[in-house]
């Protein structure tokens, strides 16, 4: 599936990632065309690995708050065993 990552005709764009935990709360970047292309390539690589089964889950207590828990047998099993 192709995803449209075009940033349009904006002169500049900033992206911000918010993190929950680990001490760092926010990180921002200028979304240059090069940054967008690198992000797109990274996401495509991650998605390809997951859909091909190359993704190795690493279950931990973090699974409890994971949005993908319903799709992850390893995470569900880990939480069931540690409850």
C-alpha positions in Angstrom: 0.0 0.0 0.0 1.4 3.4 -1.0 1.1 6.2 1.5 1.1 9.9 0.4 3.8 11.6 2.3 3.8 14.8 0.2 4.3 17.9 2.2 2.6 20.1 -0.3 3.6 23.7 -1.1 4.6 24.8 2.4 7.8 26.8 2.7 8.6 24.9 5.8 7.1 22.4 8.1 7.9 21.2 11.5 7.1 17.7 12.9 6.9 17.0 16.6 7.0 13.6 18.3 5.7 13.3 21.9 7.2 10.5 24.0 5.6 9.0 27.1 8.3 7.9 29.5 12.0 7.7 29.5 12.5 11.3 30.5 12.3 12.8 27.0 8.9 14.3 26.4 9.1 16.0 23.0 11.4 16.2 20.0 10.9 18.4 16.9 12.4 18.4 13.4 12.2 20.5 10.3 10.4 18.3 7.7 12.6 19.1 4.7 11.9 17.0 1.5 15.0 14.9 2.5 13.6 14.3 6.0 10.2 13.3 4.6 11.8 10.9 2.1 14.0 9.3 4.9 10.9 9.0 7.2 8.9 7.4 4.3 11.7 4.9 3.6 12.0 4.0 7.2 8.2 3.5 7.6 8.1 1.4 4.4 11.0 -0.7 5.7 9.3 -1.3 9.0 6.0 -2.1 7.4 7.6 -4.5 5.0 9.4 -6.3 7.8 6.2 -6.6 9.9 4.1 -7.9 7.0 6.7 -10.4 5.9 7.0 -11.8 9.4 10.5 -10.4 9.9 9.5 -8.4 12.9 10.6 -10.0 16.2 8.4 -8.9 19.1 10.1 -8.2 22.4 7.3 -8.6 25.0 7.6 -6.6 28.2 5.4 -4.7 30.7 5.2 -2.0 28.0 2.8 -4.3 26.1 0.0 -3.3 28.4 -0.2 0.2 26.9 0.6 -0.8 23.3 -1.9 0.1 20.6 -1.0 -3.1 18.7 -1.5 -5.5 21.5 -4.7 -6.9 19.9 -2.6 -8.0 16.9 0.4 -9.4 18.9 0.1 -12.9 20.3 3.5 -12.6 22.0 2.5 -9.5 23.9 -0.9 -11.0 24.9 0.8 -14.2 26.1 3.4 -12.3 28.1 0.8 -10.2 29.9 -1.4 -13.3 30.6 1.6 -15.1 32.1 2.7 -12.2 34.2 -0.8 -11.3 35.6 
